[in-house]
Amino acid sequence: AEQGFQRENQAGIPLSSPLRNYKDNNHKPELVYALTPFWAMNGFRPPQQIAGLLEPLVGAHPQIAAFVASPGMPGLRELFAVLLSLQGGEAALALKRLAEVSAGLPGETWQTIRSLQHSYPGDMGQFMPLLLNVVVLQPGQAMFLFAKTPHAYLQGSGLEIMANSNNVLRAGLTPKHIDIPELLDNVEFVSRAAEQLLTQPVVSQHEISFPVPVDDFSFAVHQLQPTAQALSWPGPRIILCLEGTASCECSGQQLTLRPGESAFIPANEGPLTVSGQGRLAGSFCDIN
């Protein structure tokens, strides 16, 4: 991000340009917390699993056949690059074959592909559910998304907490700017098993926290109680009422939040005390 931001500045690309990849010089790890059943793609599947899914598609493109014959991470990089770069007749042929195969196959992966065909006709991103893990989060579950890892939010409502950045390198499923060479220079081709992707919560009295491997933010959900509770959330805080009514007090100021309402509490304010009935979500950062 630092290098790309400097490079685009030196090239004179305006910050507001739609052709810009880097709007700032910071990374953008993310956490998503599901409010409803939430469908997403995140991280590469294990190569052998990808090869099994691609088996019926070996006639769609020679690179697919090559990967199925010899699955591995180097071949996955080449396959990822080729699929996203296909154009014209080659792309049309591959997508036609994908549509034919996916029409008759059951399961979330193929269902996801059929949904993408409807929403993004002609987009090579339709192949990505075969390469990336398709994950379904239930309400109250969370998932961390590492920087340099391909991912997409497909369906559902959730809270998204991220580092202070607006950098996006797009691979597909969007009408916005796509820079495949820059994307390939940044993607880490590491496989992650789907069952390892959910963030394991830490449960304490009246609170569930979701640890993340970065210092940029923390996230927790507090179960409100009728009697006031002092929260141990440090630094600048964003609080959001998920359900019920939250009575909040900080530095002598009082505020009542209802579902969907939020508030920002600067780092120089004192401790936060809350009471009520329902749940309060908080994103915060220990700046010390």
C-alpha positions in Angstrom: 0.0 0.0 0.0 2.8 2.4 0.8 4.7 1.7 -2.4 1.5 1.7 -4.6 0.3 5.0 -3.0 3.6 6.7 -3.7 3.9 5.3 -7.2 0.4 6.5 -8.2 1.1 9.9 -6.6 4.3 10.2 -8.6 2.4 9.3 -11.8 0.0 12.2 -11.1 -3.1 10.1 -10.8 -5.7 12.2 -8.9 -6.9 10.7 -5.6 -10.5 10.9 -7.0 -9.7 9.1 -10.2 -11.7 5.8 -10.8 -8.4 4.4 -12.2 -6.6 4.6 -8.9 -5.8 1.5 -6.9 -4.4 3.1 -3.8 -6.3 5.9 -2.1 -4.0 5.9 1.0 -0.9 4.2 2.3 -2.5 1.8 4.8 -3.4 -1.8 4.7 -7.1 -2.9 5.0 -7.7 -6.0 7.1 -11.4 -6.5 7.8 -13.7 -8.3 10.1 -17.4 -9.0 9.2 -20.0 -9.8 11.9 -23.1 -11.4 10.5 -26.5 -9.9 11.4 -28.4 -12.2 9.1 -27.3 -15.4 7.3 -24.3 -14.1 5.4 -22.7 -15.6 2.3 -19.1 -14.7 1.4 -16.0 -16.0 -0.4 -12.7 -15.9 1.4 -9.3 -17.3 0.7 -8.2 -20.1 -1.7 -9.5 -23.6 -1.2 -6.9 -26.4 -0.9 -5.5 -27.3 -4.5 -6.9 -30.8 -4.5 -10.4 -29.6 -3.6 -10.2 -27.0 -6.4 -9.1 -29.7 -8.9 -12.0 -31.9 -7.9 -14.5 -29.0 -8.5 -12.9 -28.2 -11.9 -12.9 -31.8 -13.1 -16.1 -31.4 -15.2 -14.7 -28.2 -16.7 -11.4 -29.4 -18.2 -12.8 -28.7 -21.7 -13.5 -25.0 -20.9 -9.8 -23.9 -21.2 -6.4 -25.6 -21.5 -5.2 -24.0 -18.2 -8.0 -25.6 -16.3 -7.1 -29.0 -17.7 -3.4 -28.4 -16.8 -4.3 -27.5 -13.2 -6.6 -30.6 -12.8 -3.8 -32.8 -14.1 -1.2 -31.3 -11.7 -2.8 -29.3 -8.8 -0.6 -27.1 -6.7 -0.1 -23.5 -5.5 2.2 -22.5 -8.5 -0.4 -23.8 -10.9 -3.1 -22.0 -9.0 -1.4 -18.7 -9.5 -1.3 -19.3 -13.2 -4.9 -20.5 -13.3 -6.1 -17.5 -11.3 -4.3 -15.1 -13.6 -5.5 -16.8 -16.8 -9.2 -17.0 -15.8 -9.3 -13.3 -14.8 -7.6 -12.2 -18.0 -9.7 -14.1 -20.5 -11.5 -12.0 -23.0 -13.5 -12.3 -26.2 -14.2 -15.7 -27.6 -12.1 -17.5 -25.0 -14.0 -16.0 -22.2 -17.4 -16.6 -23.8 -16.5 -20.3 -24.4 -15.3 -20.8 -20.8 -18.4 -19.1 -19.4 -20.7 -21.1 -21.7 -19.2 -24.3 -20.5 -19.4 -23.2 -16.8 -23.1 -22.4 -17.3 -23.7 -25.9 -18.9 -22.0 -27.7 -16.0 -23.3 -25.7 -13.1 -26.9 -25.9 -14.3 -27.3 -29.5 -13.2 -25.0 -29.7 -10.1 -26.2 -29.4 -6.4 -24.5 -27.7 -3.5 -23.6 -24.2 -2.3 -20.7 -23.8 -4.7 -22.7 -24.4 -7.8 -25.7 -22.5 -6.4 -23.4 -19.5 -5.8 -22.1 -19.7 -9.4 -25.7 -19.7 -10.7 -26.4 -16.6 -8.6 -23.3 -14.9 -10.0 -24.3 -15.8 -13.6 -27.6 -14.0 -13.0 -26.0 -10.9 -11.4 -22.8 -10.6 -13.3 -23.2 -12.1 -16.8 -20.0 -12.1 -18.8 -17.8 -11.7 -15.7 -15.0 -14.2 -15.3 -15.5 -13.9 -11.5 -18.1 -16.5 -12.0 -15.3 -19.1 -11.7 -14.1 -17.8 -8.3 -16.4 -20.0 -6.1 -14.5 -23.0 -7.5 -11.2 -21.5 -6.4 -12.2 -19.7 -3.2 -14.0 -20.9 -0.1 -17.7 -20.3 0.0 -18.6 -19.5 3.6 -22.0 -19.1 5.2 -22.0 -17.2 8.5 -25.0 -17.5 10.8 -26.1 -14.4 12.8 -23.6 -13.7 15.6 -20.7 -15.3 13.8 -17.7 -13.3 12.6 -14.9 -13.8 10.1 -11.5 -12.1 9.7 -10.3 -11.2 6.2 -6.6 -10.8 5.8 -5.1 -8.2 3.5 -3.7 -9.7 0.2 -6.5 -12.4 0.4 -9.2 -12.5 -2.3 -12.7 -12.2 -0.8 -16.2 -11.1 -1.7 -19.4 -10.4 0.2 -22.2 -12.1 -1.7 -25.5 -11.9 0.3 -26.8 -10.9 3.7 -26.4 -8.1 6.2 -23.4 -7.6 8.5 -21.2 -5.2 10.4 -17.9 -4.6 8.7 -15.0 -3.3 10.7 -11.8 -2.5 9.0 -8.5 -0.6 9.3 -8.5 3.0 8.3 -8.0 2.5 4.5 -9.9 2.7 1.3 -7.6 0.6 -0.8 -9.2 -2.1 -3.0 -7.5 -4.3 -5.7 -10.5 -5.8 -7.5 -10.5 -9.2 -9.3 -14.1 -9.2 -10.7 -17.8 -9.1 -10.0 -17.8 -5.4 -10.2 -18.1 -2.6 -12.8 -15.3 -0.7 -11.1 -11.6 -0.5 -12.1 -9.7 -3.8 -12.3 -5.9 -4.0 -12.5 -5.0 -7.7 -12.9 -1.2 -7.2 -12.9 -1.3 -5.1 -9.7 -3.6 -7.7 -8.2 -1.3 -10.6 -9.0 1.7 -8.7 -7.5 -0.2 -8.5 -4.2 -2.2 -11.7 -3.8 -0.8 -14.3 -1.4 -1.5 -17.7 -2.8 -2.1 -19.5 0.4 -4.9 -22.1 0.9 -7.1 -21.9 4.0 -9.6 -24.6 4.9 -13.1 -23.2 5.1 -13.6 -24.6 8.7 -10.7 -22.5 9.9 -12.0 -19.2 8.6 -14.5 -18.3 11.3 -13.1 -16.1 14.1 -13.4 -18.0 17.4 -15.2 -15.8 20.0 -14.0 -15.3 23.5 -16.9 -15.4 25.9 -16.8 -13.5 29.3 -19.5 -12.3 31.6 -22.1 -10.3 29.5 -19.6 -10.0 26.6 -18.4 -11.8 23.5 -15.2 -10.5 21.8 -13.7 -11.6 18.5 -9.9 -11.4 18.6 -8.1 -10.2 15.4 -4.4 -10.5 14.5 -4.0 -6.8 13.9 -3.7 -3.7 16.2 -5.9 -1.5 14.0 -9.2 -2.4 15.7 -11.0 -4.7 18.2 -14.6 -5.8 18.2 -17.0 -7.1 20.9 -20.7 -7.4 21.6 -22.0 -6.6 25.0 -25.2 -8.1 26.5 -26.9 -5.1 28.2 -28.1 -5.4 31.8 -30.7 -3.4 33.7 -27.9 -2.2 36.1 -25.2 0.0 34.7 -22.0 -1.8 33.6 -18.6 0.0 32.9 -17.1 -1.3 29.6 -13.4 -1.9 29.3 -13.3 -0.7 25.7 -10.3 1.6 25.3 -9.4 4.4 22.9 -11.7 5.8 20.3 -14.9 3.8 20.2 -17.8 3.3 17.8 -20.9 1.8 19.5 -24.0 0.5 17.7 -27.2 -0.8 19.2 -28.0 -4.2 17.7 -31.3 -4.8 19.5 -33.3 -3.4 22.4 -32.4 -0.1 24.0 -29.0 1.0 25.2 -28.6 3.8 27.8 -25.0 5.1 27.5 -23.1 7.5 29.8 -19.6 8.9 29.2 -17.9 12.0 30.8 -21.2 13.1 32.3 -23.1 13.0 28.9 -26.0 10.6 28.4 -27.4 9.1 25.2 -30.0 6.5 24.4 -29.4 4.2 21.3 -32.0 2.1 19.6 -31.5 -0.6 17.0 -29.4 0.7 14.1 -28.3 3.8 15.9 -24.7 4.4 16.7 -22.3 6.9 18.4 -18.6 7.8 18.2 -16.7 8.4 21.5 -13.3 10.0 21.1 -10.2 8.6 22.8 -10.0 11.6 25.2 -13.4 10.8 26.7 -13.7 8.8 29.9 -15.0 5.3 30.6 -18.2 4.2 29.0 -21.1 2.9 31.2 -24.1 1.2 29.6 -27.4 -0.3 30.7 -30.6 -1.4 29.2 -32.0 -4.5 27.4 -30.6 -6.0 24.2 -27.1 -6.0 22.7 -24.5 -3.3 22.0 -21.7 -3.8 19.5 -18.4 -1.9 19.8 -15.4 -1.3 17.7 -12.5 0.2 19.5 -8.7 0.7 19.4 -6.1 0.8 22.2 -4.0 3.8 20.9 -1.5 3.3 23.7 
